[in-house]
Amino acid sequence: MSGGFPDGFRYLPGYFDRDQQKALVDAVMAATQSAPFFTPRMPRTGQPMSVTMTNFGPLGWVTDKEIGYRYEPAHPKTGAPWPEPPGLLTGLWDSVADYPARFEACLVNYYTGASRMGLHIDRDEEATDAAVVSVSLGDKARFRLGGPERKGKTRSFIVSSGDVIVLGGDARRCYHGVDRIYPGTSTLVPQGGRLNLTMRRVTLP
């Protein structure tokens, strides 16, 4: 551990400037024309999650009560392939992921003021040696990071629009989540709220 954070954790505040952030939001809005936001449901209960989501890339993360967590090449509602990711995201991955292959899925989660994301570990991928890279756009959020045990010690901090978080190394196997959103702290997203773009390598290269 370094500074209370696990090895492999990187926080890059203000990585994207305002113009780049707007370009990413515009790319998301364009993508939703063919891959609209949908509400994923928890596998065991079938209860809807508090975020809506879509994806960029050859694969997209989906979940439902019938089959559970998985990656699919097509949108679960339209059956259409996921849209191509914007160049700003591929450039970010190439700069910070330190991995010999590109990401295959970029989850786009839309948070409203009431949305949360409970503590979890991303482990639906074969390539768990690849970092998870995420971008915050829009309203501020309180991000929480723990350790490899669900009930272990955690710490939290505020992430702002344009910030990037990298979970690599030991941090890749640590619990993390979003405690709350701070509505009205950004004017970036047209309808308000927060977009979180999370890049993952799914298959082993």
HELIX and SHEET records of a PDB file:
HELIX    1   1 ARG A   18  ALA A   31  1                                  14    
HELIX    2   2 GLY A   87  VAL A   96  1                                  10    
HELIX    3   3 GLY A  169  ARG A  173  5                                   5    
SHEET    1   A 6 PHE A   9  LEU A  12  0                                        
SHEET    2   A 6 VAL A 164  LEU A 167 -1                                        
SHEET    3   A 6 VAL A 132  GLY A 138 -1                                        
SHEET    4   A 6 ARG A 194  ARG A 200 -1                                        
SHEET    5   A 6 ALA A 105  TYR A 111 -1                                        
SHEET    6   A 6 THR A  52  PHE A  56 -1                                        
SHEET    1   B 2 GLY A  60  VAL A  62  0                                        
SHEET    2   B 2 ARG A  70  GLU A  72 -1                                        
SHEET    1   C 4 MET A 117  HIS A 120  0                                        
SHEET    2   C 4 HIS A 176  TYR A 182 -1                                        
SHEET    3   C 4 LYS A 140  LEU A 145 -1                                        
SHEET    4   C 4 ARG A 155  VAL A 159 -1                                        
END                                                                             
